[in-house]
Amino acid sequence: ATTPRQMDKINGVLCGGVVVTFALLLVFASGSVKVENLNQSNWSAVPDSIPVIALAFVYHNIVPVITTSLEGDLAKVRKAILLGTGIPLMMFLAWDAVILGQIPPGTPFGDPLALLRETDPLVGPLIEVFSLLAISTSFIGFVLGLTEFISDLLKMPVNAKARIPYIATLAPPLILAILFPDIFFKALDFAGVFGVLVLFGIIPGAMAWNNRYSDVRGALSSVRDEVPGGKISLAFIIGSASFIIISDIFDRLSGAL
């Protein structure tokens, strides 16, 4: 059986493979990029991209795993979060630049992967390898985070012998994938707007607000507030997530009428 620490090491190797294949993709696909094509913009498409952006930068569920792995060292945890956010951000921007840089203004936008495959014969296999590695690293990260959460909820040890947390983590998505093989794309938009922004936007902000400013803080009264900004930063987090959710609800209702 594989322990969480071993899975973490495996995930590290796979992440290295993601970086290498991504760099090769950029090298082979960037030959057809034209800088003038990057001057075009379509701000009306921004609202539709928010669910994808929200899902792409979800890592909050593995923060407890990171904290445990780094033995609660706050400086290391902050560094891991900043690098873990910054590196994917740079990769997303580079990926978008390579794709958009090949599309002349006014050209109908089709399948971006099909467009990349036309640039070089090696791009197709690289896309397949990169996609497999990216899915694997994301899957392992979510498994580690969710199994630790379930283990803590059920007051069970976090190790390879505790099968119930792994069954509770893997069985539901497996059953859904078998019964509804096309559910991923249908659920993507809903999960990005409602699931992610509620679970990782509104609820954490509300919890932090309650722990900081409630009349009775209890055991947390001696805990220092590590995230700066006070009520302003928390209000911004909660307000931004709420605004996006409410806006999406209105858009859905107006589209249905």
Sequence and secondary structure as in RCSB ss.txt:
>XXXX:A:sequence
ATTPRQMDKINGVLCGGVVVTFALLLVFASGSVKVENLNQSNWSAVPDSIPVIALAFVYHNIVPVITTSLEGDLA
KVRKAILLGTGIPLMMFLAWDAVILGQIPPGTPFGDPLALLRETDPLVGPLIEVFSLLAISTSFIGFVLGLTEFI
SDLLKMPVNAKARIPYIATLAPPLILAILFPDIFFKALDFAGVFGVLVLFGIIPGAMAWNNRYSDVRGALSSVRD
EVPGGKISLAFIIGSASFIIISDIFDRLSGAL
>XXXX:A:secstr
   HHHHHHHHHHHHHHHHHHHHHHHHHHGGG  GGGGG   GGGHHHHHHHHHHHT  GGGHHHHHHHTTT HH
HHHHHHHHHHHHHHHHHHHHHHHHHTTS TT     HHHHHHTT TTHHHHHHHHHHHHHHHHHHHHHHHHHHHH
HHHTT   STT HHHHHHHHHHHHHHHHH TTHHHHHHHHIIIIIIHIIIIIHHHHHHHHHHHSS  GGGGG   
 STTHHHHHHHHHHHHHHHHHHHHHHHHHHH 
